[in-house]
């Protein structure tokens, strides 16, 4: 039963038309008569997310049946609308001399975007379609096709990748997780298991396997692979995650020094300053020159910081001299080699 049309509130209509510059979001031909289209076909739903500006020609294409789907379906209208509204917003603040070139690029990009989406949908490759929408930044359409893909009870790996895509690894069934980990253990493919751990949010285990993978690659002379996975590990932010975990452990152990070191490596200056001030009394009582210097730096006590720096330098020199003396003493006591 067709729902009764409800008039679009004037302020909503004005907002939609302004965002689209009173231009069809599909053909984008200026000056053509337009109207506001209900994307899901329900004329009673006047939410902004359900409205798009179309000319009458493009609106007719939403009604045409053919092939596997409508000629211009709701998903495509959403993509065209979001892209056009972003284009309009940029045009309003951008140099007009660049508009023509940029518009041509956008049209080519949108043609490719909608074509690829249509191919995946016609082939019922819903998991690929979900990944594609995630890649172009449309989470609503991504989640729509994740839901469709999950209804077909996909293999464990696809199920996990879809839930990881949503950022909801907790929804992965435990038995599916166990089966995948067992297969990775049997294959001893550390790099792929690292990627899997990363996708489900188990970052420390991912770091461990990346390092193991790099070690094996270097051992076998596969330097490109070693460099590639080291780069992937860094790009994933796993080094920072290790420092964060080290900070957590140091806090649990009440170890001030390693909390300080972790915060230094993370470059969290505000948190470091707060930690030092919070523990100022303990630091002053400890007599630790390094911590005292850091506290002086935080407080802007330049002269005190300089004095402590000199003290630390003298201490370092003393350590070096003691080490050299110890080494010389050992060499002196070493027995002569046989035959000499």
Phi, psi and omega in degrees: 000126182288131182283151182288133179293136174246134182298134179290127179305139183306320181291327177291315179300318180296320180295317181295315181294322179295315181300328181264003182058033180053037183229142179302131183284348182265298182277332174061030178274117183292146175089349180285145175299138182229166171214169182267123185260138173274113190299316182274005178082000181263107184287359178267351182260108184250026175290148181304324181293345182254010185239142177212151179267122179231148170281171184292327178295312181290328177297322178299326181292339177285347182259350185277129174268150178166143182067223182271347186202180175296154183298322177227097187268177186297322179299317181294321179299319179299316180297314179298317182297310183299319180292318182293318180297323176294321179296316180298316180299320179291322180299326185289345180237008187250156177299126184296336181293340181263353190296315185298314180297315181294322181296321178297318178296319181296319180296317178297319180296317181293324178298317178293317182301309182291326180294314179297318179299320180293321179297313179299319182291318179297326179274002181057035177268070190291328179291321176295322179296320178297315178297323181294315179294326176297318182298322182269001171090017179257095185288329180296313179289326176303309182293327177301314184277339170296316178300317179293317181297320183292335180295335181273008180052068184290167176302161184308314184297319180291318178302314181295319181294325180290317179292324178294324178301322179282349186076029181233058181297340180293344180272357178286125179302140183298324181292324178293319179298317181295319180295318180294315180296324178296317180295320178295322179295319180293322182280341181053039178261092188295322183294319180288325177291325176299315179297321179294313178302319180297318183295331181258014172082012179263076194288323181292322176292326176297315180299317179301315182286327175299316181296319178295321178297315180296319179301314180295319181295318178294321179298323182269004179078016180268073188293324178297313180299319179299313180296320182299313183284333172296317179296319179296321179296316179294316180299327180283354178077021185289333178295316177297320179299324178294319177295321179297318179292323176297322177296317179300314181297319180295323177295317179297324180276352182069027182268101185296316184301314183284337170295315178299313182297319179296317180294325177297314181293326178284345182062036176267080189295318181297314180295323178296315180298318180295320180296315181295317179294321180298327183252022184303315182299314180297319181296316180296324179286331183287330182075012180290111186298323181295313179293323178297320179295317179298320178295319178296320178298316180298322183274356180075023180271081190296315182297316179297319179298319180295317178299318180292325177297318177296319180297318178295321179296317178297320179296320179295318179297320180296319179297318180296316180297319179296320180295318179296319180295319179296319180294318180295322181295321179293319180296324181293325182276350183295130180293150180296147179292150181298140178090000181238000000 
